[in-house]
């Protein structure tokens, strides 16, 4: 491998420009994480201001999640067509549609703007890890991924706090200066090679059939998973039909990628290693469990959550630094899942009268495990890949499966919580603890959470018991899913991140490409 005084093994040395590029990437991820949580925290307030019912409020959050999930594999494809830098700049520019969210005069307007903004959010989440992988060698990658996840964790914390205290329109306006800083930083400091092939030639070989099949199937499946028991009952034709059609399309997509596609958007070989397959499954469960915890813990333990989420930030960095030092990821991943499984199970013991120490301790344990998993899940997927050219799509799929897990977390969490809530409310009405006049429907518990403090004390206490009892069922369900991820982590081989990846002709960006481009910048 060619080396120079400023570069080693094809990767740029740690100059000021390099660190400014890393900072710009961190700002991008911070912005995406902040927006996701700040809107979820402010949703009851937004629904109240725009006179939205529970279904409309549902689409405000879910529409963003839909677009974010579906867009990610597509960004992975086009990063090799137009380049990674162009993709992330387009994604951040699309994210600026937040100005239309802030100006929304109706809930329909806001939903449309949020869906479009989700396309930008998906691109940001997909590209940050791909770009880090292009400019940082595998042995050091965990450290820098930890730094990026640190910025995202800070965004999560600030999002929860700010969403509860700032005005409804400011929730969206706050993105504009952050987007501007991110765009300027990426444009001036991130230097990546342009694709070697001509644009038109590259576009012609894109797997357009695969894109259509994947997008169409995801729309149907995500609609069912998130809409079941919210928009329609699970046994209704409106839910069953899209689920069946979407599942068939997924099967057709997999067969197409395996047998027919000459340049598949998701080459199945990236799943061939048991370590990578385990990494993708645990990434999916991580997204599911963490999103469900974040979404539903806000209903009752929001004060404790404000503090405990801070632990995610340092633990993401500690985990990444530990992986860089030991050049191993398996022990960290296993420890992280033991923490997550144990803590979520302990959540089931919480009641309205539980001491603050228990609320803090259990959530700190969850945050420790979740923080370590962020860099660990990327290492588990990237390290076993056989060729350098598979790293971009393998990395994109990490964020894709995490987003898919978030959608399932919302759907599964909603179903479990609503069923438990209805049973709890019925029981309290039957024994006289609640009157029918104060019944709050399960699907309205989130959007009408601002009403609970206005209820008489005895009613408020009864709903405290309802919430804790409903959440107990959800925590047990999530603990079971986390336990499955913990067990499948045992399938991961204890690979070293110090081993080099061979490069091949399919690589859209190799370390040598980065070296050439950076040399041209001198």
C-alpha positions, -999 to +999 in steps of 0.1 A: +000+000+000+013+034-009+022+056+020+033+092+024+044+114+052+008+125+059-009+092+053-006+056+064-022+024+050-043+044+027-060+064+054-053+101+061-034+109+093-052+129+120-049+164+107-071+193+117-092+188+085-098+152+095-111+161+129-132+189+115-148+163+091-155+140+120-170+169+139-193+177+109-204+140+108-211+142+145-233+173+140-253+155+114-260+125+137-267+148+166-293+166+146-310+134+135-312+120+170-323+153+185-352+157+160-365+121+164-368+124+202-377+161+205-408+156+183-418+124+202-416+144+235-435+174+221-462+153+203-490+158+229-483+196+227-482+196+189-515+176+187-531+200+211-520+231+191-530+217+157-562+201+170-551+166+159-568+135+170-549+103+181-548+089+146-534+121+131-509+124+159-499+088+152-491+096+115-471+126+125-445+103+142-450+072+122-448+088+088-414+101+096-403+067+107-417+051+076-397+074+052-366+071+073-365+033+073-374+029+036-349+055+024-318+040+040-310+011+016-316+034-013-290+059+000-267+029+002-272+022-035-267+058-046-236+064-025-218+043-051-234+062-080-231+099-070-207+095-040-210+095-002-204+132+002-232+141-023-256+117-006-251+131+029-253+167+016-286+159-001-299+142+030-290+172+052-305+196+027-338+176+026-338+177+064-340+215+061-377+209+053-380+214+090-388+250+082-421+238+065-428+217+096-424+248+118-447+268+095-474+241+094-509+255+098-527+221+099-518+185+110-521+173+073-494+199+063-472+188+092-476+151+084-466+157+047-435+177+058-425+151+083-426+123+058-404+143+034-381+152+063-378+115+071-362+109+038-334+132+048-331+116+083-328+082+067-299+094+046-281+109+075-284+078+096-273+056+067-243+076+056-226+086+088-212+051+095-204+045+058-183+076+058-165+068+090-157+034+075-142+051+044-119+073+063-109+053+094-093+019+094-112-011+109-089-014+140-097+022+150-133+024+138-149+015+171-134+045+187-147+070+161-181+053+159-182+057+197-176+095+192-204+097+166-228+078+189-218+101+217-232+130+197-264+111+190-268+102+227-264+139+236-291+146+210-314+121+227-310+137+261-315+172+248-345+161+227-363+147+257-357+179+278-363+205+251-394+188+237-411+193+270-402+229+275-399+248+242-427+260+219-442+237+193-428+256+163-393+260+179-391+222+180-386+224+142-369+257+139-341+245+161-330+222+132-322+250+108-290+264+123-278+229+131-284+218+095-265+249+083-234+241+104-235+204+092-237+214+056-208+239+058-187+214+077-193+185+053-188+207+022-154+222+033-138+195+054-150+161+041-129+150+012-140+117-005-134+104-040-160+108-067-173+076-083-150+063-111-178+054-135-198+079-155-231+089-138-254+076-166-235+043-168-238+039-131-275+047-131-281+020-158-267-008-136-287+002-105-311-026-094-342-006-100-364-036-097-350-044-063-356-009-051-392-010-062-398-044-046-381-035-014-398-001-010-432-015-018-429-045+006-416-023+034-445+001+031-470-027+035-452-044+064-445-012+083-481+000+078-493-032+094-468-034+122-473+002+134-510+005+124-523-028+139-546-021+169-541+017+163-557+024+130-576-009+126-578-041+146-553-069+138-579-091+122-593-065+098-588-067+060-571-033+061-543-048+081-542-084+069-541-076+032-511-053+032-493-077+055-498-107+032-489-087+001-459-071+018-446-105+030-449-120-005-431-090-020-402-095+005-399-131-005-399-121-042-373-094-034-350-119-017-353-143-046-347-115-071-315-104-052-302-140-051-310-152-086-318-123-110-301-091-099-266-086-115-259-057-092-281-064-061-289-035-038-285-059-008-261-087-017-270-117+004-233-125+010-231-098+036-253-121+058-232-152+051-211-151+083-228-162+115-211-132+132-226-107+107-261-125+108-260-123+146-250-087+144-279-077+122-304-096+144-291-079+176-291-046+158-328-051+150-336-060+186-315-031+199-336-007+179-368-023+189-361-025+226-345+009+230-372+027+210-400+011+229-383+020+262-377+056+251-413+060+238-432+044+267-410+053+296-419+090+288-455+082+299-446+078+335-409+080+343-399+110+322-382+128+351-359+099+359-353+093+321-339+128+317-310+120+339-304+083+331-301+088+293-270+108+300-252+076+307-256+064+271-232+091+259-201+082+279-208+045+276-209+046+238-175+063+239-161+039+265-173+009+245-157+022+213-124+030+230-124-005+247-129-021+213-101-001+198-078-009+226-085-047+228-092-050+191-121-073+200-159-066+201-175-099+212-169-095+250-183-060+250-214-070+230-222-099+253-217-077+285-240-051+269-268-075+262-266-089+297-270-054+311-300-046+288-318-079+295-314-076+332-324-040+334-355-043+313-366-073+334-361-051+365-383-024+350-412-049+356-408-044+393-413-007+392-445+008+407-457+043+413-442+042+448-408+028+438-379+048+452-361+071+428-330+050+434-346+020+417-357+042+388-322+056+384-303+024+388-324+003+364-322+029+337-285+035+342-280-003+336-300-001+304-281+030+292-248+013+299-256-017+277-273+004+250-243+027+248-218-001+244-239-018+217-238+012+193-202+007+182-203-030+189-231-038+165-212-021+137-180-040+144-199-073+145-212-066+110-181-051+094-153-073+108-164-106+092-170-091+057-147-108+031-142-079+008-138-041+012-165-034-014-192-049+009-185-025+038-207+004+025-238-017+021-231-038+052-228-005+072-260+009+056-279-022+067-269-016+103-288+017+104-316+001+083-322-028+107-320-004+136-347+018+120-367-013+112-364-024+148-377+010+159-408+005+137-414-029+152-407-015+187-434+011+181-459-015+167-452-043+192-450-018+221-483-002+210-501-036+208-488-049+241-493-017+260-528-009+247-541-044+254-527-042+290-540-007+294-575-016+284-575-046+308-561-024+337-587+004+331-616-021+329-604-037+362-602-004+380-637+007+367-651-027+378-637-023+414-648+013+417-613+029+416-622+047+384-655+060+370-665+057+334-664+095+331-626+094+335-619+065+311-589+073+289-587+050+258-555+031+253-547+047+220-551+082+236-529+076+265-499+092+248-516+121+231-536+130+262-509+126+287-511+164+294-545+158+309-535+134+337-521+161+360-555+179+359-574+148+372-585+146+408-559+131+431-576+097+435-581+094+397-544+104+391-533+077+416-554+051+399-539+059+365-505+057+381-513+021+389-528+016+354-496+029+338-472+008+359-493-023+354-495-018+317-458-011+314-450-043+334-464-064+307-444-045+281-412-048+300-415-085+304-421-088+266-391-066+258-369-086+283-377-118+264-367-102+231-335-088+247-327-123+261-330-137+226-304-111+213-282-120+243-283-157+233-276-150+196-247-128+205-230-161+216-229-170+179-205-142+172-168-152+167-143-133+188-127-118+157-099-093+158-105-059+143-068-057+134-071-080+105-071-062+071-100-066+046-091-076+011-101-051-016-119-060-048-132-045-080-167-041-066-155-015-040-170+019-045-145+035-022-113+018-011-086+031+012-064+037-018-092+060-033-092+080-001-054+083-003-055+096-038-082+122-031-065+135+000-031+137-018-049+158-044-060+182-016-024+189-006 
